Amino acid sequence: MDACKVACIFTSAALAVDEDMHHFADRLGVSTAKNLILNSPFDYARPALL
């Protein structure tokens, strides 16, 4: 039988640990999944109150 191919997109600020997705992918049972980590376009420093 051919493996079922499915595309899923997960978005969150907390899926990666030290820029690594292995923990998240392993928990879902998809350790061989392709992933992409993008930097946030949000400027965290500017609106912060000190």
FIKOLZA-1660 file (N, C-alpha, C; in steps of 0.1 Angstrom, whole numbers, plus 5000, padded with zeros to 4 digits):
% residues 50
   i   px   py   pz ch aa at
   1 5008 4988 5000  A  M  N
   1 5000 5000 5000  A  M CA
   1 5009 5013 5000  A  M  C
   2 5004 5022 4993  A  D  N
   2 5011 5035 4993  A  D CA
   2 5008 5043 5005  A  D  C
   3 5018 5050 5011  A  A  N
   3 5015 5058 5023  A  A CA
   3 5006 5070 5019  A  A  C
   4 4998 5073 5028  A  C  N
   4 4989 5085 5026  A  C CA
   4 4996 5098 5028  A  C  C
   5 4995 5107 5019  A  K  N
   5 5002 5120 5020  A  K CA
   5 4992 5130 5024  A  K  C
   6 4995 5138 5034  A  V  N
   6 4987 5148 5039  A  V CA
   6 4995 5160 5042  A  V  C
   7 4990 5172 5039  A  A  N
   7 4996 5185 5042  A  A CA
   7 4989 5191 5054  A  A  C
   8 4997 5195 5064  A  C  N
   8 4992 5202 5076  A  C CA
   8 5001 5214 5079  A  C  C
   9 4995 5224 5083  A  I  N
   9 5003 5236 5087  A  I CA
   9 4999 5239 5102  A  I  C
  10 5010 5240 5110  A  F  N
  10 5009 5243 5124  A  F CA
  10 5015 5256 5126  A  F  C
  11 5009 5266 5132  A  T  N
  11 5015 5279 5135  A  T CA
  11 5014 5282 5150  A  T  C
  12 5024 5286 5156  A  S  N
  12 5025 5290 5170  A  S CA
  12 5038 5296 5173  A  S  C
  13 5038 5304 5183  A  A  N
  13 5051 5310 5188  A  A CA
  13 5059 5300 5196  A  A  C
  14 5053 5289 5199  A  A  N
  14 5060 5280 5209  A  A CA
  14 5061 5265 5204  A  A  C
  15 5061 5263 5191  A  L  N
  15 5063 5249 5186  A  L CA
  15 5077 5244 5186  A  L  C
  16 5087 5254 5184  A  A  N
  16 5101 5250 5184  A  A CA
  16 5107 5252 5197  A  A  C
  17 5117 5244 5200  A  V  N
  17 5125 5245 5212  A  V CA
  17 5140 5247 5207  A  V  C
  18 5146 5259 5211  A  D  N
  18 5159 5262 5206  A  D CA
  18 5160 5260 5191  A  D  C
  19 5150 5265 5184  A  E  N
  19 5149 5265 5169  A  E CA
  19 5149 5251 5164  A  E  C
  20 5144 5241 5171  A  D  N
  20 5143 5227 5167  A  D CA
  20 5129 5222 5168  A  D  C
  21 5123 5216 5158  A  M  N
  21 5110 5211 5158  A  M CA
  21 5108 5196 5162  A  M  C
  22 5119 5190 5165  A  H  N
  22 5119 5175 5167  A  H CA
  22 5109 5171 5178  A  H  C
  23 5109 5178 5189  A  H  N
  23 5100 5175 5201  A  H CA
  23 5086 5175 5196  A  H  C
  24 5082 5186 5189  A  F  N
  24 5068 5187 5185  A  F CA
  24 5064 5176 5175  A  F  C
  25 5073 5174 5165  A  A  N
  25 5071 5164 5154  A  A CA
  25 5070 5150 5160  A  A  C
  26 5079 5147 5170  A  D  N
  26 5079 5134 5176  A  D CA
  26 5066 5131 5184  A  D  C
  27 5061 5141 5190  A  R  N
  27 5049 5140 5198  A  R CA
  27 5037 5137 5189  A  R  C
  28 5038 5142 5177  A  L  N
  28 5027 5139 5167  A  L CA
  28 5029 5126 5159  A  L  C
  29 5041 5120 5161  A  G  N
  29 5044 5108 5154  A  G CA
  29 5048 5111 5139  A  G  C
  30 5053 5122 5136  A  V  N
  30 5057 5126 5123  A  V CA
  30 5072 5131 5123  A  V  C
  31 5080 5123 5128  A  S  N
  31 5094 5128 5130  A  S CA
  31 5102 5130 5117  A  S  C
  32 5096 5125 5106  A  T  N
  32 5103 5127 5093  A  T CA
  32 5097 5139 5085  A  T  C
  33 5087 5146 5091  A  A  N
  33 5080 5157 5084  A  A CA
  33 5090 5168 5081  A  A  C
  34 5087 5175 5070  A  K  N
  34 5095 5187 5067  A  K CA
  34 5089 5198 5075  A  K  C
  35 5098 5208 5079  A  N  N
  35 5093 5219 5087  A  N CA
  35 5101 5231 5083  A  N  C
  36 5095 5243 5086  A  L  N
  36 5101 5256 5083  A  L CA
  36 5099 5265 5095  A  L  C
  37 5109 5271 5100  A  I  N
  37 5108 5280 5111  A  I CA
  37 5111 5294 5106  A  I  C
  38 5102 5303 5107  A  L  N
  38 5103 5317 5102  A  L CA
  38 5104 5327 5114  A  L  C
  39 5112 5337 5113  A  N  N
  39 5113 5347 5123  A  N CA
  39 5100 5356 5123  A  N  C
  40 5097 5360 5135  A  S  N
  40 5085 5369 5135  A  S CA
  40 5088 5383 5130  A  S  C
  41 5079 5388 5122  A  P  N
  41 5081 5402 5117  A  P CA
  41 5077 5413 5128  A  P  C
  42 5072 5408 5139  A  F  N
  42 5068 5418 5150  A  F CA
  42 5080 5423 5157  A  F  C
  43 5080 5436 5158  A  D  N
  43 5091 5443 5165  A  D CA
  43 5088 5443 5180  A  D  C
  44 5094 5434 5187  A  Y  N
  44 5091 5432 5202  A  Y CA
  44 5097 5443 5210  A  Y  C
  45 5108 5449 5206  A  A  N
  45 5115 5459 5214  A  A CA
  45 5108 5472 5214  A  A  C
  46 5103 5476 5203  A  R  N
  46 5097 5490 5202  A  R CA
  46 5085 5492 5211  A  R  C
  47 5075 5483 5211  A  P  N
  47 5063 5486 5219  A  P CA
  47 5065 5482 5234  A  P  C
  48 5076 5476 5238  A  A  N
  48 5078 5472 5252  A  A CA
  48 5080 5484 5261  A  A  C
  49 5074 5482 5273  A  L  N
  49 5075 5492 5283  A  L CA
  49 5086 5487 5293  A  L  C
  50 5095 5496 5296  A  L  N
  50 5106 5493 5306  A  L CA
  50 5104 5500 5319  A  L  C
% end
